[in-house]
Amino acid sequence: MPLSGTSACPRRCADCRLRAAHAFKPVSPQELAFIESFRSGSALAPAGSAIISEQNPNGKLFTLYAGWAFRYKTLSDGRRQILNFLLPGDIIGLQQEFADGPSHGVEALTDAALCVFPRDGLWELFRRFPSLGYDLTWLAAREEGMVDENLLTTGRRNATERLAMLLIHLYRRAERLGLVQDGSMAFPINQQHIADALGLSLVHTNKTLRRLQQLGLHELKGGQLSLLNPKALHRIADYYDLPMRKVPML
């Protein structure tokens, strides 16, 4: 089921179109009823707005229902490191629960719709539904794995390998969500976002993207991304295309 576009979260979790997608683990009727009672509301975040301000904890958890976002940290001089990109179904704000204050910011990359949960309800979730608690633990471990991969990318891969890795990883994640149609996907990430995610200068990012496109490996045009030679990109990035398992969603 394609999840393109941004729409408000449904009032009832039973009407959630994300849960009908192949990408996510099913939950029991009892678990779904608890998730609905746990949810405190929904929110819309315009593109460019803060979902979580870097220095202003808000005591909330979010599930990204539609749209894109990214998690980041900045230095005092304004230099920014994008830690990872967030797609529909991803949970936002879990790290704040275990840190002494906000450890990062989250910005809406496109217009985004979010389901909102109070963080102080987590104990009840773990107490009543250990299976959902395990799912949250799994999601936290998955997030750590993504950060590990990003550290490897920025620390050891060269610029061409970094770009290839980013394009493949985001394409495969979007494909699993049904966001790839006829070999193409909406790609709202600009070159500054890519530079901030990969630790490259804007000039180096531009040159490397053009080099990959001239080699016929991908096409990035009009906000759409197509992988023209994914096997070559896989080899360049040293990317292992393992089957993606179904993931939990709060």
C-alpha positions as CSV (number, residue, x, y, z in Angstrom):
1,M,0.0,0.0,0.0
2,P,1.7,3.3,-1.0
3,L,2.1,5.8,1.7
4,S,2.9,8.8,-0.4
5,G,1.6,12.2,0.6
6,T,0.9,13.7,4.0
7,S,-2.5,13.2,5.7
8,A,-3.7,13.5,9.3
9,C,-3.5,10.6,11.6
10,P,-6.8,8.7,11.8
11,R,-8.8,9.0,15.1
12,R,-8.8,5.2,15.5
13,C,-5.7,3.1,15.4
14,A,-7.8,0.4,13.7
15,D,-8.0,2.8,10.7
16,C,-4.2,3.3,10.5
17,R,-3.1,2.7,6.9
18,L,0.5,2.2,8.0
19,R,-0.6,-0.9,9.9
20,A,-2.0,-2.3,6.7
21,A,1.4,-2.1,5.0
22,H,3.5,-5.1,4.6
23,A,6.4,-3.5,6.4
24,F,5.1,-3.6,9.9
25,K,4.4,-6.4,12.5
26,P,0.8,-7.0,13.3
27,V,-0.4,-6.5,16.9
28,S,-3.1,-8.2,18.9
29,P,-6.5,-6.5,19.3
30,Q,-5.6,-6.0,23.0
31,E,-2.3,-4.4,22.1
32,L,-4.0,-2.1,19.5
33,A,-6.6,-1.0,22.1
34,F,-3.8,-0.1,24.5
35,I,-1.9,1.8,21.9
36,E,-5.0,3.8,21.1
37,S,-5.6,4.6,24.8
38,F,-2.0,5.5,25.2
39,R,-2.0,7.9,22.3
40,S,-2.7,11.5,23.5
41,G,-3.4,13.0,20.1
42,S,-1.9,13.8,16.8
43,A,0.0,16.7,15.3
44,L,0.9,18.2,11.9
45,A,4.5,19.6,11.5
46,P,5.1,21.9,8.4
47,A,8.3,21.3,6.5
48,G,11.2,22.9,8.2
49,S,9.6,23.1,11.6
50,A,11.0,21.5,14.8
51,I,9.3,18.3,16.0
52,I,11.8,18.3,18.9
53,S,13.9,21.3,19.6
54,E,17.5,20.5,20.4
55,Q,17.6,22.3,23.7
56,N,13.9,22.0,24.7
57,P,12.6,18.6,25.8
58,N,8.9,18.2,25.4
59,G,8.1,15.0,27.3
60,K,6.5,13.4,24.2
61,L,7.0,10.5,21.9
62,F,5.9,10.5,18.3
63,T,5.3,8.0,15.6
64,L,5.9,9.5,12.2
65,Y,2.6,8.7,10.3
66,A,3.3,10.4,7.0
67,G,6.1,12.6,5.6
68,W,9.9,12.7,6.2
69,A,12.0,14.1,9.1
70,F,15.6,13.9,10.3
71,R,17.4,13.7,13.6
72,Y,20.4,16.0,14.1
73,K,22.9,17.6,16.4
74,T,24.6,21.0,16.0
75,L,27.8,22.6,17.3
76,S,28.0,26.0,18.8
77,D,29.1,27.6,15.5
78,G,26.0,26.2,13.7
79,R,27.6,23.2,12.0
80,R,25.1,20.4,11.8
81,Q,25.4,16.6,11.7
82,I,22.3,14.8,10.5
83,L,22.3,11.5,12.4
84,N,19.6,9.7,10.4
85,F,16.5,10.3,8.2
86,L,13.1,9.3,9.5
87,L,10.4,7.7,7.4
88,P,6.8,6.7,8.2
89,G,6.5,4.3,11.1
90,D,9.7,5.5,12.8
91,I,9.4,6.4,16.5
92,I,10.7,9.8,17.6
93,G,11.9,11.0,21.0
94,L,12.7,7.7,22.7
95,Q,16.3,8.8,23.3
96,Q,15.1,11.7,25.4
97,E,13.7,9.3,28.0
98,F,17.2,8.0,28.8
99,A,19.2,11.2,28.5
100,D,19.8,14.1,30.8
101,G,17.8,16.5,28.6
102,P,17.4,16.6,24.9
103,S,20.3,14.9,23.1
104,H,19.3,15.9,19.6
105,G,16.8,17.8,17.6
106,V,14.3,16.5,15.0
107,E,13.1,18.6,12.1
108,A,10.3,17.9,9.6
109,L,11.9,17.5,6.2
110,T,8.5,17.6,4.5
111,D,5.0,18.3,5.9
112,A,4.6,15.6,8.4
113,A,1.8,14.0,10.4
114,L,2.5,12.5,13.8
115,C,0.8,10.4,16.4
116,V,1.7,11.8,19.9
117,F,2.3,9.7,23.0
118,P,3.2,10.9,26.6
119,R,6.6,9.6,27.7
120,D,5.4,9.1,31.3
121,G,3.1,6.3,30.0
122,L,6.0,4.0,29.1
123,W,6.1,2.3,32.5
124,E,2.4,1.3,32.0
125,L,3.2,0.0,28.6
126,F,6.1,-2.2,29.8
127,R,4.0,-3.4,32.8
128,R,0.8,-4.3,31.0
129,F,2.3,-5.4,27.6
130,P,5.9,-6.7,27.8
131,S,5.6,-7.6,24.2
132,L,5.2,-3.9,23.3
133,G,8.1,-3.1,25.6
134,Y,10.2,-5.6,23.8
135,D,9.2,-4.0,20.5
136,L,10.4,-0.6,21.8
137,T,13.7,-2.1,22.9
138,W,14.0,-3.7,19.4
139,L,13.4,-0.3,17.8
140,A,16.0,1.4,20.0
141,A,18.5,-1.4,19.0
142,R,17.7,-0.9,15.4
143,E,18.3,2.8,15.7
144,E,21.6,2.1,17.3
145,G,22.5,-0.2,14.4
146,M,21.7,2.6,11.9
147,V,23.9,5.0,13.8
148,D,26.7,2.4,13.8
149,E,26.4,2.0,10.0
150,N,26.4,5.8,9.6
151,L,29.5,6.0,11.7
152,L,31.2,3.4,9.5
153,T,30.1,5.4,6.4
154,T,31.5,8.7,7.6
155,G,34.6,7.3,9.2
156,R,35.8,4.8,6.6
157,R,33.9,5.1,3.3
158,N,35.1,7.6,0.7
159,A,32.8,10.2,-0.8
160,T,31.6,8.0,-3.7
161,E,30.9,5.1,-1.3
162,R,29.1,7.3,1.1
163,L,26.7,8.6,-1.6
164,A,26.1,5.2,-2.9
165,M,25.3,3.9,0.6
166,L,22.9,6.7,1.4
167,L,21.0,6.4,-1.9
168,I,20.7,2.6,-1.6
169,H,19.7,2.6,2.1
170,L,17.0,5.3,1.7
171,Y,15.7,3.7,-1.5
172,R,15.4,0.2,0.1
173,R,13.6,1.7,3.2
174,A,11.2,3.6,1.0
175,E,10.6,0.6,-1.2
176,R,9.6,-1.5,1.8
177,L,7.0,1.2,2.7
178,G,5.5,1.2,-0.8
179,L,6.9,4.6,-1.6
180,V,8.7,3.4,-4.8
181,Q,6.5,3.5,-7.8
182,D,7.7,2.4,-11.3
183,G,11.3,2.4,-10.1
184,S,11.1,6.0,-8.8
185,M,10.6,7.6,-5.4
186,A,10.0,11.1,-4.1
187,F,13.4,12.3,-2.7
188,P,12.9,15.5,-0.6
189,I,16.5,15.6,0.5
190,N,18.6,18.4,-1.0
191,Q,22.4,18.5,-1.3
192,Q,22.9,20.4,1.9
193,H,21.1,17.6,3.8
194,I,23.3,15.0,2.1
195,A,26.4,17.0,3.0
196,D,25.3,17.3,6.6
197,A,24.5,13.6,6.8
198,L,27.8,12.4,5.2
199,G,30.3,14.9,6.6
200,L,31.1,16.3,3.2
201,S,31.4,19.8,1.9
202,L,28.6,21.0,-0.3
203,V,30.9,21.3,-3.3
204,H,32.2,17.7,-2.8
205,T,28.7,16.5,-2.5
206,N,27.7,18.1,-5.8
207,K,30.7,16.8,-7.7
208,T,30.2,13.2,-6.4
209,L,26.5,13.2,-7.2
210,R,27.2,14.4,-10.7
211,R,29.9,11.7,-11.1
212,L,27.6,8.9,-10.1
213,Q,24.8,10.2,-12.4
214,Q,27.2,10.5,-15.3
215,L,28.2,6.9,-14.8
216,G,24.5,6.0,-15.2
217,L,24.1,4.7,-11.7
218,H,21.2,6.8,-10.6
219,E,19.0,9.7,-11.7
220,L,18.0,12.5,-9.4
221,K,15.6,14.9,-11.2
222,G,12.6,17.0,-10.2
223,G,12.7,15.7,-6.6
224,Q,12.5,12.1,-7.8
225,L,15.2,9.4,-7.3
226,S,15.7,6.4,-9.6
227,L,18.4,3.8,-9.2
228,L,19.5,2.9,-12.8
229,N,22.2,0.4,-11.8
230,P,21.5,-0.8,-8.3
231,K,24.0,-3.7,-8.5
232,A,26.9,-1.3,-9.2
233,L,25.8,0.9,-6.3
234,H,25.7,-2.1,-4.1
235,R,29.3,-3.0,-5.0
236,I,30.5,0.5,-4.6
237,A,28.9,0.9,-1.1
238,D,29.8,-2.7,0.0
239,Y,26.1,-3.0,0.8
240,Y,24.5,-6.4,1.6
241,D,20.9,-6.4,0.5
242,L,19.4,-8.7,3.1
243,P,15.6,-9.2,3.2
244,M,14.1,-6.6,5.5
245,R,12.1,-8.0,8.4
246,K,8.8,-6.6,9.5
247,V,9.3,-4.0,12.1
248,P,7.3,-3.0,15.2
249,M,5.3,0.2,15.3
250,L,3.8,2.1,18.2
